[in-house]
Amino acid sequence: MATREEYEQLKAFARIDGAIVGGLWILSFAFFIGEFYNPLFGFVSLIVGTASIVVATLRLRKFRDNVLDGIISFRRALLYSMLTYFYAALLMAAAQFVYFQFIDQGFLMSQYATMTETPEFKTMLTAYGMKPEDMKVAMENIAALRPIDIALQFLTMNIILGFMVSLPIAAMLKSSYKRRF
């Protein structure tokens, strides 16, 4: 960063874009939960989650073109993208904590427990060389997690995935050419 003002500007725009991407992630999570009521929601969840990457990329391009006159280094684009995903992950973790603490009441675990009892799932376990007892232990371990533990697990995963996605995004959008009007 050249100046403190430019860094503060980058953080401010990344926070806004992080809120947009985080909102899309929360919507995707809501559709994921809705999948247990209507299987079509699972597909919608996947589409919204994938669209969040496209939206983040388009927002970075808009920042580059409208605020920085089309010039952005790889380093600045990477920082912007990483901050965007970091803020989105924080928002998503907060929403997941609220969901698992106050709304879920064991719904998700009961749905997964029901799925593990189906003949198809048992056949799949056998095909992968797993024993039903191993799956039962895994389910008990997951059920023992507190809502804050679940939210922190997802927070960590989302930050890591966001940072990994930021590398190709920054490489694609770096530009040293001034925008023409």
Stockholm file with secondary structure:
# STOCKHOLM 1.0

chainA/1-181         MATREEYEQLKAFARIDGAIVGGLWILSFAFFIGEFYNPLFGFVSLIVGTASIVVATLRLRKFRDNVLDGIISFRRALLYSMLTYFYAALLMAAAQFVYFQFIDQGFLMSQYATMTETPEFKTMLTAYGMKPEDMKVAMENIAALRPIDIALQFLTMNIILGFMVSLPIAAMLKSSYKRRF
#=GR chainA/1-181 SS CCCHHHHHHHHHHHHHHHHHHHHHHHHHHHHHHHTTTCTHHHHHHHHHHHHHHHHHHHHHHHIIIIISTTCBCHHHHHHHHHHHHHHHHHHHHHHHHHIIIIICTTHHHHHHHHHHTSHHHHHHHHHTTCCHHHHHHHHHHHHTCCHHHHHHHHHHHHHHHHHHHHHHHHHHHCBCSCCCC
#=GC SS_cons         CCCHHHHHHHHHHHHHHHHHHHHHHHHHHHHHHHTTTCTHHHHHHHHHHHHHHHHHHHHHHHIIIIISTTCBCHHHHHHHHHHHHHHHHHHHHHHHHHIIIIICTTHHHHHHHHHHTSHHHHHHHHHTTCCHHHHHHHHHHHHTCCHHHHHHHHHHHHHHHHHHHHHHHHHHHCBCSCCCC
//
